[in-house]
Amino acid sequence: MAVDLYEKVGGKVLEVHLQGKLTKGDYGKFVPKVEELIGQHGKIRMLVVMKDFHGWSAAALWEDIKFDARHFADIERLAIIGEKTWQKGMAIFCKPFTTAEVRYYEPHEEDRARAWIEGQVD
């Protein structure tokens, strides 16, 4: 699995690129960075870009559930860029687990997703 993290807008936005299948170990890289930025900014915004993404291992899914419970109110906006129908469904499914405003974008809408997550458009 490849998880690449990029801080944008002075750390107020975390861009997360996912490829392959997410494992429990990937959360060891992802969660500390999210918690560091939340500590600095209170609430953050996240842009998740899925390219050739195949979901989670069982252990990673458990880590994701724990993360969602712990950070229910810490994410202000969540933009998901995906390329498969189930990824669009995932954007709808995650809404009850966060107070974030969640939007889904197709790959050709990446510029629009970035503008929204950075607060340039509503």
Protein Blocks (a to p, Z undefined) as FASTA:
>chain_A
ZZddddeehhlaccdddehjddfklmmmmmmmmmmmmmmnopacdddddehiabjafklm
mmmmmmmmmmmmmpfbdcdddfbfklmmmmmmmmmmpcbdcddddfklmmmmmmmmnopa
ZZ
